[in-house]
Amino acid sequence: MAEMELAKLKCTACRGDAEALKGEKIEHFRRGISAEWRVEEEHHLVRSFKFKDFAQALEFVNCVGAIAEQEQHHPDIHLSWGKVRIKLYTHKIDGLHENDFILAAKADSCYKD
């Protein structure tokens, strides 16, 4: 699945009884996002983004935040001077879901390096 294909999808409502992705299912979706994203402990996605200054980092956070609101899927975001770290996982299932990969691809679309 190409990165752009994931970015075109919409996050779907996730039920608490949905299964978290594991193994090959994670790898299937992993191939659809930037190689800069790391899968940690088969539980969450993490990526750091670098910027020239605080204003650009904040602009990026606002873009990701707007997408998160639209998709009703919210990442953990850490903003500091010239750097943003995003951590994604689905809280309802305490693990990774297709929605996390969709939001990762959409976050990448906000990044202009």
Jmol script that loads the backbone (N, CA, C; Angstrom):
load data "model"
ATOM      1  N   MET A   1       0.857  -1.177   0.000  1.00  0.00           N
ATOM      2  CA  MET A   1       0.000   0.000   0.000  1.00  0.00           C
ATOM      3  C   MET A   1       0.900   1.237   0.000  1.00  0.00           C
ATOM      4  N   ALA A   2       0.758   2.068  -0.957  1.00  0.00           N
ATOM      5  CA  ALA A   2       1.592   3.262  -1.077  1.00  0.00           C
ATOM      6  C   ALA A   2       1.213   4.297  -0.030  1.00  0.00           C
ATOM      7  N   GLU A   3       2.181   5.120   0.337  1.00  0.00           N
ATOM      8  CA  GLU A   3       1.969   6.161   1.346  1.00  0.00           C
ATOM      9  C   GLU A   3       0.782   7.041   0.991  1.00  0.00           C
ATOM     10  N   MET A   4       0.687   7.447  -0.272  1.00  0.00           N
ATOM     11  CA  MET A   4      -0.406   8.330  -0.687  1.00  0.00           C
ATOM     12  C   MET A   4      -1.758   7.629  -0.557  1.00  0.00           C
ATOM     13  N   GLU A   5      -1.814   6.333  -0.767  1.00  0.00           N
ATOM     14  CA  GLU A   5      -3.081   5.629  -0.620  1.00  0.00           C
ATOM     15  C   GLU A   5      -3.577   5.706   0.818  1.00  0.00           C
ATOM     16  N   LEU A   6      -2.702   5.512   1.790  1.00  0.00           N
ATOM     17  CA  LEU A   6      -3.110   5.620   3.192  1.00  0.00           C
ATOM     18  C   LEU A   6      -3.579   7.032   3.511  1.00  0.00           C
ATOM     19  N   ALA A   7      -2.892   8.023   2.996  1.00  0.00           N
ATOM     20  CA  ALA A   7      -3.256   9.417   3.278  1.00  0.00           C
ATOM     21  C   ALA A   7      -4.636   9.773   2.735  1.00  0.00           C
ATOM     22  N   LYS A   8      -5.129   9.023   1.765  1.00  0.00           N
ATOM     23  CA  LYS A   8      -6.448   9.294   1.186  1.00  0.00           C
ATOM     24  C   LYS A   8      -7.578   8.615   1.959  1.00  0.00           C
ATOM     25  N   LEU A   9      -7.235   7.681   2.841  1.00  0.00           N
ATOM     26  CA  LEU A   9      -8.256   6.962   3.603  1.00  0.00           C
ATOM     27  C   LEU A   9      -8.732   7.795   4.787  1.00  0.00           C
ATOM     28  N   LYS A  10      -9.878   7.435   5.325  1.00  0.00           N
ATOM     29  CA  LYS A  10     -10.439   8.082   6.509  1.00  0.00           C
ATOM     30  C   LYS A  10     -10.299   7.124   7.686  1.00  0.00           C
ATOM     31  N   CYS A  11     -10.017   7.687   8.849  1.00  0.00           N
ATOM     32  CA  CYS A  11     -10.015   6.880  10.059  1.00  0.00           C
ATOM     33  C   CYS A  11     -11.443   6.422  10.335  1.00  0.00           C
ATOM     34  N   THR A  12     -11.565   5.189  10.783  1.00  0.00           N
ATOM     35  CA  THR A  12     -12.881   4.646  11.095  1.00  0.00           C
ATOM     36  C   THR A  12     -13.023   4.524  12.608  1.00  0.00           C
ATOM     37  N   ALA A  13     -14.242   4.536  13.063  1.00  0.00           N
ATOM     38  CA  ALA A  13     -14.481   4.365  14.500  1.00  0.00           C
ATOM     39  C   ALA A  13     -13.935   3.003  14.914  1.00  0.00           C
ATOM     40  N   CYS A  14     -13.227   2.988  16.005  1.00  0.00           N
ATOM     41  CA  CYS A  14     -12.611   1.754  16.483  1.00  0.00           C
ATOM     42  C   CYS A  14     -13.360   1.273  17.725  1.00  0.00           C
ATOM     43  N   ARG A  15     -13.783   0.033  17.692  1.00  0.00           N
ATOM     44  CA  ARG A  15     -14.461  -0.546  18.850  1.00  0.00           C
ATOM     45  C   ARG A  15     -13.417  -1.042  19.847  1.00  0.00           C
ATOM     46  N   GLY A  16     -13.760  -1.018  21.099  1.00  0.00           N
ATOM     47  CA  GLY A  16     -12.857  -1.482  22.143  1.00  0.00           C
ATOM     48  C   GLY A  16     -12.531  -2.959  22.047  1.00  0.00           C
ATOM     49  N   ASP A  17     -13.367  -3.732  21.328  1.00  0.00           N
ATOM     50  CA  ASP A  17     -13.086  -5.164  21.190  1.00  0.00           C
ATOM     51  C   ASP A  17     -12.301  -5.483  19.917  1.00  0.00           C
ATOM     52  N   ALA A  18     -11.894  -4.445  19.177  1.00  0.00           N
ATOM     53  CA  ALA A  18     -11.061  -4.665  17.985  1.00  0.00           C
ATOM     54  C   ALA A  18      -9.694  -5.167  18.438  1.00  0.00           C
ATOM     55  N   GLU A  19      -9.079  -5.989  17.620  1.00  0.00           N
ATOM     56  CA  GLU A  19      -7.755  -6.515  17.950  1.00  0.00           C
ATOM     57  C   GLU A  19      -6.675  -5.551  17.493  1.00  0.00           C
ATOM     58  N   ALA A  20      -5.670  -5.360  18.340  1.00  0.00           N
ATOM     59  CA  ALA A  20      -4.505  -4.565  17.959  1.00  0.00           C
ATOM     60  C   ALA A  20      -3.730  -5.329  16.886  1.00  0.00           C
ATOM     61  N   LEU A  21      -3.143  -4.584  15.955  1.00  0.00           N
ATOM     62  CA  LEU A  21      -2.346  -5.196  14.899  1.00  0.00           C
ATOM     63  C   LEU A  21      -1.071  -5.782  15.481  1.00  0.00           C
ATOM     64  N   LYS A  22      -0.633  -6.891  14.917  1.00  0.00           N
ATOM     65  CA  LYS A  22       0.610  -7.551  15.332  1.00  0.00           C
ATOM     66  C   LYS A  22       1.320  -8.094  14.094  1.00  0.00           C
ATOM     67  N   GLY A  23       2.626  -8.304  14.241  1.00  0.00           N
ATOM     68  CA  GLY A  23       3.428  -8.999  13.240  1.00  0.00           C
ATOM     69  C   GLY A  23       3.280  -8.506  11.817  1.00  0.00           C
ATOM     70  N   GLU A  24       2.892  -9.422  10.936  1.00  0.00           N
ATOM     71  CA  GLU A  24       2.809  -9.125   9.498  1.00  0.00           C
ATOM     72  C   GLU A  24       1.766  -8.052   9.189  1.00  0.00           C
ATOM     73  N   LYS A  25       0.713  -7.967   9.986  1.00  0.00           N
ATOM     74  CA  LYS A  25      -0.298  -6.932   9.744  1.00  0.00           C
ATOM     75  C   LYS A  25       0.303  -5.546   9.973  1.00  0.00           C
ATOM     76  N   ILE A  26       1.154  -5.418  10.987  1.00  0.00           N
ATOM     77  CA  ILE A  26       1.846  -4.147  11.206  1.00  0.00           C
ATOM     78  C   ILE A  26       2.746  -3.847  10.018  1.00  0.00           C
ATOM     79  N   GLU A  27       3.504  -4.831   9.571  1.00  0.00           N
ATOM     80  CA  GLU A  27       4.427  -4.629   8.447  1.00  0.00           C
ATOM     81  C   GLU A  27       3.691  -4.244   7.172  1.00  0.00           C
ATOM     82  N   HIS A  28       2.521  -4.808   6.963  1.00  0.00           N
ATOM     83  CA  HIS A  28       1.714  -4.461   5.781  1.00  0.00           C
ATOM     84  C   HIS A  28       1.438  -2.952   5.759  1.00  0.00           C
ATOM     85  N   PHE A  29       0.974  -2.422   6.875  1.00  0.00           N
ATOM     86  CA  PHE A  29       0.671  -0.997   6.939  1.00  0.00           C
ATOM     87  C   PHE A  29       1.936  -0.154   7.040  1.00  0.00           C
ATOM     88  N   ARG A  30       2.962  -0.682   7.670  1.00  0.00           N
ATOM     89  CA  ARG A  30       4.235   0.028   7.835  1.00  0.00           C
ATOM     90  C   ARG A  30       4.830   0.412   6.476  1.00  0.00           C
ATOM     91  N   ARG A  31       4.637  -0.450   5.496  1.00  0.00           N
ATOM     92  CA  ARG A  31       5.156  -0.182   4.145  1.00  0.00           C
ATOM     93  C   ARG A  31       4.443   1.000   3.485  1.00  0.00           C
ATOM     94  N   GLY A  32       3.309   1.418   4.043  1.00  0.00           N
ATOM     95  CA  GLY A  32       2.536   2.505   3.457  1.00  0.00           C
ATOM     96  C   GLY A  32       2.842   3.879   4.030  1.00  0.00           C
ATOM     97  N   ILE A  33       3.807   3.959   4.960  1.00  0.00           N
ATOM     98  CA  ILE A  33       4.148   5.256   5.551  1.00  0.00           C
ATOM     99  C   ILE A  33       5.645   5.519   5.398  1.00  0.00           C
ATOM    100  N   SER A  34       6.052   6.724   5.699  1.00  0.00           N
ATOM    101  CA  SER A  34       7.459   7.109   5.601  1.00  0.00           C
ATOM    102  C   SER A  34       8.336   6.206   6.460  1.00  0.00           C
ATOM    103  N   ALA A  35       9.523   5.921   5.957  1.00  0.00           N
ATOM    104  CA  ALA A  35      10.490   5.098   6.698  1.00  0.00           C
ATOM    105  C   ALA A  35      10.961   5.785   7.973  1.00  0.00           C
ATOM    106  N   GLU A  36      10.672   7.071   8.123  1.00  0.00           N
ATOM    107  CA  GLU A  36      11.060   7.804   9.336  1.00  0.00           C
ATOM    108  C   GLU A  36      10.231   7.401  10.559  1.00  0.00           C
ATOM    109  N   TRP A  37       9.080   6.807  10.332  1.00  0.00           N
ATOM    110  CA  TRP A  37       8.255   6.328  11.440  1.00  0.00           C
ATOM    111  C   TRP A  37       8.847   5.035  11.989  1.00  0.00           C
ATOM    112  N   ARG A  38       8.920   4.940  13.316  1.00  0.00           N
ATOM    113  CA  ARG A  38       9.394   3.719  13.967  1.00  0.00           C
ATOM    114  C   ARG A  38       8.216   3.029  14.662  1.00  0.00           C
ATOM    115  N   VAL A  39       8.155   1.721  14.519  1.00  0.00           N
ATOM    116  CA  VAL A  39       7.191   0.926  15.273  1.00  0.00           C
ATOM    117  C   VAL A  39       7.918   0.489  16.542  1.00  0.00           C
ATOM    118  N   GLU A  40       7.364   0.822  17.693  1.00  0.00           N
ATOM    119  CA  GLU A  40       7.990   0.469  18.957  1.00  0.00           C
ATOM    120  C   GLU A  40       7.125  -0.543  19.712  1.00  0.00           C
ATOM    121  N   GLU A  41       7.738  -1.680  20.010  1.00  0.00           N
ATOM    122  CA  GLU A  41       7.118  -2.737  20.816  1.00  0.00           C
ATOM    123  C   GLU A  41       5.784  -3.229  20.257  1.00  0.00           C
ATOM    124  N   GLU A  42       5.621  -3.143  18.937  1.00  0.00           N
ATOM    125  CA  GLU A  42       4.355  -3.505  18.290  1.00  0.00           C
ATOM    126  C   GLU A  42       3.173  -2.818  18.970  1.00  0.00           C
ATOM    127  N   HIS A  43       3.421  -1.645  19.549  1.00  0.00           N
ATOM    128  CA  HIS A  43       2.391  -0.949  20.312  1.00  0.00           C
ATOM    129  C   HIS A  43       2.093   0.456  19.786  1.00  0.00           C
ATOM    130  N   HIS A  44       3.138   1.164  19.325  1.00  0.00           N
ATOM    131  CA  HIS A  44       2.908   2.530  18.875  1.00  0.00           C
ATOM    132  C   HIS A  44       3.896   2.928  17.782  1.00  0.00           C
ATOM    133  N   LEU A  45       3.534   4.000  17.079  1.00  0.00           N
ATOM    134  CA  LEU A  45       4.379   4.607  16.053  1.00  0.00           C
ATOM    135  C   LEU A  45       4.958   5.889  16.627  1.00  0.00           C
ATOM    136  N   VAL A  46       6.230   6.159  16.303  1.00  0.00           N
ATOM    137  CA  VAL A  46       6.885   7.375  16.776  1.00  0.00           C
ATOM    138  C   VAL A  46       7.681   7.974  15.628  1.00  0.00           C
ATOM    139  N   ARG A  47       7.617   9.295  15.534  1.00  0.00           N
ATOM    140  CA  ARG A  47       8.451  10.002  14.566  1.00  0.00           C
ATOM    141  C   ARG A  47       8.773  11.391  15.106  1.00  0.00           C
ATOM    142  N   SER A  48      10.005  11.812  14.879  1.00  0.00           N
ATOM    143  CA  SER A  48      10.419  13.175  15.211  1.00  0.00           C
ATOM    144  C   SER A  48      10.575  13.960  13.917  1.00  0.00           C
ATOM    145  N   PHE A  49      10.129  15.201  13.947  1.00  0.00           N
ATOM    146  CA  PHE A  49      10.208  16.105  12.807  1.00  0.00           C
ATOM    147  C   PHE A  49      11.062  17.294  13.224  1.00  0.00           C
ATOM    148  N   LYS A  50      11.927  17.780  12.334  1.00  0.00           N
ATOM    149  CA  LYS A  50      12.787  18.920  12.639  1.00  0.00           C
ATOM    150  C   LYS A  50      12.384  20.132  11.808  1.00  0.00           C
ATOM    151  N   PHE A  51      12.537  21.326  12.435  1.00  0.00           N
ATOM    152  CA  PHE A  51      12.151  22.579  11.805  1.00  0.00           C
ATOM    153  C   PHE A  51      13.208  23.640  12.074  1.00  0.00           C
ATOM    154  N   LYS A  52      13.176  24.716  11.292  1.00  0.00           N
ATOM    155  CA  LYS A  52      14.143  25.804  11.460  1.00  0.00           C
ATOM    156  C   LYS A  52      13.912  26.593  12.746  1.00  0.00           C
ATOM    157  N   ASP A  53      12.665  26.639  13.203  1.00  0.00           N
ATOM    158  CA  ASP A  53      12.373  27.444  14.387  1.00  0.00           C
ATOM    159  C   ASP A  53      11.072  26.980  15.035  1.00  0.00           C
ATOM    160  N   PHE A  54      10.717  27.645  16.123  1.00  0.00           N
ATOM    161  CA  PHE A  54       9.516  27.287  16.866  1.00  0.00           C
ATOM    162  C   PHE A  54       8.256  27.545  16.045  1.00  0.00           C
ATOM    163  N   ALA A  55       8.219  28.646  15.319  1.00  0.00           N
ATOM    164  CA  ALA A  55       7.027  29.007  14.544  1.00  0.00           C
ATOM    165  C   ALA A  55       6.680  27.939  13.517  1.00  0.00           C
ATOM    166  N   GLN A  56       7.684  27.407  12.814  1.00  0.00           N
ATOM    167  CA  GLN A  56       7.422  26.362  11.822  1.00  0.00           C
ATOM    168  C   GLN A  56       6.954  25.071  12.496  1.00  0.00           C
ATOM    169  N   ALA A  57       7.550  24.767  13.639  1.00  0.00           N
ATOM    170  CA  ALA A  57       7.130  23.575  14.383  1.00  0.00           C
ATOM    171  C   ALA A  57       5.675  23.719  14.829  1.00  0.00           C
ATOM    172  N   LEU A  58       5.321  24.897  15.303  1.00  0.00           N
ATOM    173  CA  LEU A  58       3.952  25.152  15.749  1.00  0.00           C
ATOM    174  C   LEU A  58       2.970  25.084  14.578  1.00  0.00           C
ATOM    175  N   GLU A  59       3.353  25.599  13.431  1.00  0.00           N
ATOM    176  CA  GLU A  59       2.503  25.523  12.241  1.00  0.00           C
ATOM    177  C   GLU A  59       2.224  24.059  11.879  1.00  0.00           C
ATOM    178  N   PHE A  60       3.245  23.230  11.975  1.00  0.00           N
ATOM    179  CA  PHE A  60       3.097  21.802  11.709  1.00  0.00           C
ATOM    180  C   PHE A  60       2.131  21.170  12.717  1.00  0.00           C
ATOM    181  N   VAL A  61       2.321  21.481  13.993  1.00  0.00           N
ATOM    182  CA  VAL A  61       1.443  20.941  15.038  1.00  0.00           C
ATOM    183  C   VAL A  61      -0.004  21.339  14.771  1.00  0.00           C
ATOM    184  N   ASN A  62      -0.228  22.582  14.373  1.00  0.00           N
ATOM    185  CA  ASN A  62      -1.587  23.027  14.072  1.00  0.00           C
ATOM    186  C   ASN A  62      -2.182  22.275  12.890  1.00  0.00           C
ATOM    187  N   CYS A  63      -1.379  21.983  11.887  1.00  0.00           N
ATOM    188  CA  CYS A  63      -1.841  21.206  10.734  1.00  0.00           C
ATOM    189  C   CYS A  63      -2.223  19.795  11.163  1.00  0.00           C
ATOM    190  N   VAL A  64      -1.337  19.137  11.919  1.00  0.00           N
ATOM    191  CA  VAL A  64      -1.618  17.778  12.395  1.00  0.00           C
ATOM    192  C   VAL A  64      -2.841  17.789  13.316  1.00  0.00           C
ATOM    193  N   GLY A  65      -2.939  18.798  14.174  1.00  0.00           N
ATOM    194  CA  GLY A  65      -4.080  18.899  15.075  1.00  0.00           C
ATOM    195  C   GLY A  65      -5.398  19.032  14.339  1.00  0.00           C
ATOM    196  N   ALA A  66      -5.410  19.817  13.274  1.00  0.00           N
ATOM    197  CA  ALA A  66      -6.631  19.980  12.481  1.00  0.00           C
ATOM    198  C   ALA A  66      -7.034  18.661  11.833  1.00  0.00           C
ATOM    199  N   ILE A  67      -6.063  17.934  11.327  1.00  0.00           N
ATOM    200  CA  ILE A  67      -6.347  16.625  10.718  1.00  0.00           C
ATOM    201  C   ILE A  67      -6.845  15.655  11.783  1.00  0.00           C
ATOM    202  N   ALA A  68      -6.212  15.651  12.944  1.00  0.00           N
ATOM    203  CA  ALA A  68      -6.612  14.755  14.029  1.00  0.00           C
ATOM    204  C   ALA A  68      -8.070  15.016  14.436  1.00  0.00           C
ATOM    205  N   GLU A  69      -8.441  16.280  14.528  1.00  0.00           N
ATOM    206  CA  GLU A  69      -9.821  16.626  14.862  1.00  0.00           C
ATOM    207  C   GLU A  69     -10.779  16.143  13.779  1.00  0.00           C
ATOM    208  N   GLN A  70     -10.402  16.360  12.534  1.00  0.00           N
ATOM    209  CA  GLN A  70     -11.237  15.940  11.415  1.00  0.00           C
ATOM    210  C   GLN A  70     -11.418  14.421  11.417  1.00  0.00           C
ATOM    211  N   GLU A  71     -10.346  13.704  11.716  1.00  0.00           N
ATOM    212  CA  GLU A  71     -10.375  12.242  11.695  1.00  0.00           C
ATOM    213  C   GLU A  71     -10.879  11.643  13.011  1.00  0.00           C
ATOM    214  N   GLN A  72     -10.998  12.483  14.050  1.00  0.00           N
ATOM    215  CA  GLN A  72     -11.366  12.007  15.388  1.00  0.00           C
ATOM    216  C   GLN A  72     -10.430  10.892  15.871  1.00  0.00           C
ATOM    217  N   HIS A  73      -9.141  11.126  15.622  1.00  0.00           N
ATOM    218  CA  HIS A  73      -8.094  10.194  16.062  1.00  0.00           C
ATOM    219  C   HIS A  73      -6.909  11.062  16.478  1.00  0.00           C
ATOM    220  N   HIS A  74      -6.569  11.041  17.747  1.00  0.00           N
ATOM    221  CA  HIS A  74      -5.677  12.059  18.300  1.00  0.00           C
ATOM    222  C   HIS A  74      -4.338  11.486  18.771  1.00  0.00           C
ATOM    223  N   PRO A  75      -3.241  12.013  18.227  1.00  0.00           N
ATOM    224  CA  PRO A  75      -1.906  11.554  18.617  1.00  0.00           C
ATOM    225  C   PRO A  75      -1.420  12.260  19.878  1.00  0.00           C
ATOM    226  N   ASP A  76      -0.383  11.722  20.476  1.00  0.00           N
ATOM    227  CA  ASP A  76       0.364  12.427  21.515  1.00  0.00           C
ATOM    228  C   ASP A  76       1.393  13.272  20.769  1.00  0.00           C
ATOM    229  N   ILE A  77       1.423  14.562  21.046  1.00  0.00           N
ATOM    230  CA  ILE A  77       2.320  15.482  20.344  1.00  0.00           C
ATOM    231  C   ILE A  77       3.178  16.221  21.357  1.00  0.00           C
ATOM    232  N   HIS A  78       4.488  16.213  21.124  1.00  0.00           N
ATOM    233  CA  HIS A  78       5.414  16.979  21.963  1.00  0.00           C
ATOM    234  C   HIS A  78       6.072  18.036  21.085  1.00  0.00           C
ATOM    235  N   LEU A  79       5.861  19.300  21.439  1.00  0.00           N
ATOM    236  CA  LEU A  79       6.393  20.431  20.682  1.00  0.00           C
ATOM    237  C   LEU A  79       7.519  21.080  21.472  1.00  0.00           C
ATOM    238  N   SER A  80       8.644  21.292  20.816  1.00  0.00           N
ATOM    239  CA  SER A  80       9.737  22.062  21.412  1.00  0.00           C
ATOM    240  C   SER A  80      10.355  22.906  20.308  1.00  0.00           C
ATOM    241  N   TRP A  81      11.331  23.713  20.654  1.00  0.00           N
ATOM    242  CA  TRP A  81      11.933  24.609  19.676  1.00  0.00           C
ATOM    243  C   TRP A  81      12.542  23.793  18.538  1.00  0.00           C
ATOM    244  N   GLY A  82      11.980  23.950  17.341  1.00  0.00           N
ATOM    245  CA  GLY A  82      12.509  23.313  16.142  1.00  0.00           C
ATOM    246  C   GLY A  82      12.303  21.813  16.050  1.00  0.00           C
ATOM    247  N   LYS A  83      11.456  21.272  16.923  1.00  0.00           N
ATOM    248  CA  LYS A  83      11.269  19.825  16.910  1.00  0.00           C
ATOM    249  C   LYS A  83       9.861  19.467  17.374  1.00  0.00           C
ATOM    250  N   VAL A  84       9.289  18.458  16.708  1.00  0.00           N
ATOM    251  CA  VAL A  84       7.992  17.903  17.105  1.00  0.00           C
ATOM    252  C   VAL A  84       8.135  16.387  17.113  1.00  0.00           C
ATOM    253  N   ARG A  85       7.656  15.777  18.179  1.00  0.00           N
ATOM    254  CA  ARG A  85       7.653  14.310  18.275  1.00  0.00           C
ATOM    255  C   ARG A  85       6.193  13.868  18.356  1.00  0.00           C
ATOM    256  N   ILE A  86       5.831  12.932  17.484  1.00  0.00           N
ATOM    257  CA  ILE A  86       4.466  12.410  17.470  1.00  0.00           C
ATOM    258  C   ILE A  86       4.504  10.929  17.838  1.00  0.00           C
ATOM    259  N   LYS A  87       3.607  10.563  18.725  1.00  0.00           N
ATOM    260  CA  LYS A  87       3.429   9.167  19.113  1.00  0.00           C
ATOM    261  C   LYS A  87       1.977   8.800  18.822  1.00  0.00           C
ATOM    262  N   LEU A  88       1.787   7.734  18.094  1.00  0.00           N
ATOM    263  CA  LEU A  88       0.460   7.295  17.678  1.00  0.00           C
ATOM    264  C   LEU A  88       0.177   5.872  18.131  1.00  0.00           C
ATOM    265  N   TYR A  89      -0.949   5.693  18.746  1.00  0.00           N
ATOM    266  CA  TYR A  89      -1.517   4.370  18.994  1.00  0.00           C
ATOM    267  C   TYR A  89      -2.982   4.572  19.332  1.00  0.00           C
ATOM    268  N   THR A  90      -3.732   3.510  19.288  1.00  0.00           N
ATOM    269  CA  THR A  90      -5.158   3.600  19.551  1.00  0.00           C
ATOM    270  C   THR A  90      -5.403   3.260  21.011  1.00  0.00           C
ATOM    271  N   HIS A  91      -5.750   4.270  21.772  1.00  0.00           N
ATOM    272  CA  HIS A  91      -5.924   4.123  23.216  1.00  0.00           C
ATOM    273  C   HIS A  91      -6.998   3.090  23.557  1.00  0.00           C
ATOM    274  N   LYS A  92      -8.059   3.073  22.781  1.00  0.00           N
ATOM    275  CA  LYS A  92      -9.192   2.186  23.064  1.00  0.00           C
ATOM    276  C   LYS A  92      -8.789   0.712  23.062  1.00  0.00           C
ATOM    277  N   ILE A  93      -7.793   0.353  22.234  1.00  0.00           N
ATOM    278  CA  ILE A  93      -7.355  -1.047  22.171  1.00  0.00           C
ATOM    279  C   ILE A  93      -5.933  -1.218  22.708  1.00  0.00           C
ATOM    280  N   ASP A  94      -5.347  -0.128  23.190  1.00  0.00           N
ATOM    281  CA  ASP A  94      -3.995  -0.130  23.749  1.00  0.00           C
ATOM    282  C   ASP A  94      -2.990  -0.780  22.794  1.00  0.00           C
ATOM    283  N   GLY A  95      -3.038  -0.341  21.549  1.00  0.00           N
ATOM    284  CA  GLY A  95      -2.120  -0.866  20.547  1.00  0.00           C
ATOM    285  C   GLY A  95      -2.355  -0.202  19.201  1.00  0.00           C
ATOM    286  N   LEU A  96      -1.770  -0.780  18.180  1.00  0.00           N
ATOM    287  CA  LEU A  96      -1.855  -0.218  16.832  1.00  0.00           C
ATOM    288  C   LEU A  96      -3.095  -0.693  16.076  1.00  0.00           C
ATOM    289  N   HIS A  97      -3.648   0.229  15.326  1.00  0.00           N
ATOM    290  CA  HIS A  97      -4.818  -0.004  14.479  1.00  0.00           C
ATOM    291  C   HIS A  97      -4.512   0.643  13.127  1.00  0.00           C
ATOM    292  N   GLU A  98      -5.216   0.259  12.106  1.00  0.00           N
ATOM    293  CA  GLU A  98      -5.050   0.872  10.790  1.00  0.00           C
ATOM    294  C   GLU A  98      -5.142   2.397  10.870  1.00  0.00           C
ATOM    295  N   ASN A  99      -5.989   2.914  11.751  1.00  0.00           N
ATOM    296  CA  ASN A  99      -6.141   4.361  11.908  1.00  0.00           C
ATOM    297  C   ASN A  99      -4.820   5.059  12.224  1.00  0.00           C
ATOM    298  N   ASP A 100      -3.965   4.411  12.986  1.00  0.00           N
ATOM    299  CA  ASP A 100      -2.684   5.021  13.349  1.00  0.00           C
ATOM    300  C   ASP A 100      -1.805   5.222  12.122  1.00  0.00           C
ATOM    301  N   PHE A 101      -1.829   4.286  11.227  1.00  0.00           N
ATOM    302  CA  PHE A 101      -1.045   4.397   9.999  1.00  0.00           C
ATOM    303  C   PHE A 101      -1.642   5.434   9.054  1.00  0.00           C
ATOM    304  N   ILE A 102      -2.959   5.522   9.034  1.00  0.00           N
ATOM    305  CA  ILE A 102      -3.622   6.550   8.223  1.00  0.00           C
ATOM    306  C   ILE A 102      -3.232   7.931   8.732  1.00  0.00           C
ATOM    307  N   LEU A 103      -3.297   8.132  10.047  1.00  0.00           N
ATOM    308  CA  LEU A 103      -2.954   9.435  10.604  1.00  0.00           C
ATOM    309  C   LEU A 103      -1.470   9.746  10.419  1.00  0.00           C
ATOM    310  N   ALA A 104      -0.608   8.736  10.504  1.00  0.00           N
ATOM    311  CA  ALA A 104       0.825   8.951  10.254  1.00  0.00           C
ATOM    312  C   ALA A 104       1.045   9.466   8.830  1.00  0.00           C
ATOM    313  N   ALA A 105       0.387   8.855   7.865  1.00  0.00           N
ATOM    314  CA  ALA A 105       0.522   9.289   6.474  1.00  0.00           C
ATOM    315  C   ALA A 105      -0.004  10.708   6.294  1.00  0.00           C
ATOM    316  N   LYS A 106      -1.102  11.028   6.948  1.00  0.00           N
ATOM    317  CA  LYS A 106      -1.666  12.372   6.851  1.00  0.00           C
ATOM    318  C   LYS A 106      -0.764  13.399   7.539  1.00  0.00           C
ATOM    319  N   ALA A 107      -0.141  13.026   8.669  1.00  0.00           N
ATOM    320  CA  ALA A 107       0.803  13.927   9.349  1.00  0.00           C
ATOM    321  C   ALA A 107       1.987  14.225   8.433  1.00  0.00           C
ATOM    322  N   ASP A 108       2.452  13.210   7.724  1.00  0.00           N
ATOM    323  CA  ASP A 108       3.565  13.414   6.789  1.00  0.00           C
ATOM    324  C   ASP A 108       3.207  14.443   5.728  1.00  0.00           C
ATOM    325  N   SER A 109       1.943  14.498   5.348  1.00  0.00           N
ATOM    326  CA  SER A 109       1.535  15.460   4.324  1.00  0.00           C
ATOM    327  C   SER A 109       1.620  16.901   4.819  1.00  0.00           C
ATOM    328  N   CYS A 110       1.654  17.096   6.126  1.00  0.00           N
ATOM    329  CA  CYS A 110       1.810  18.446   6.708  1.00  0.00           C
ATOM    330  C   CYS A 110       3.274  18.886   6.741  1.00  0.00           C
ATOM    331  N   TYR A 111       4.171  17.930   6.612  1.00  0.00           N
ATOM    332  CA  TYR A 111       5.602  18.217   6.799  1.00  0.00           C
ATOM    333  C   TYR A 111       6.248  18.702   5.507  1.00  0.00           C
ATOM    334  N   LYS A 112       6.827  19.887   5.578  1.00  0.00           N
ATOM    335  CA  LYS A 112       7.544  20.453   4.438  1.00  0.00           C
ATOM    336  C   LYS A 112       8.978  20.674   4.882  1.00  0.00           C
ATOM    337  N   ASP A 113       9.837  19.702   4.578  1.00  0.00           N
ATOM    338  CA  ASP A 113      11.232  19.817   5.044  1.00  0.00           C
ATOM    339  C   ASP A 113      12.115  20.561   4.072  1.00  0.00           C
TER     340      ASP A 113
END
end "model"
wireframe off; spacefill off
backbone 0.3
color backbone group
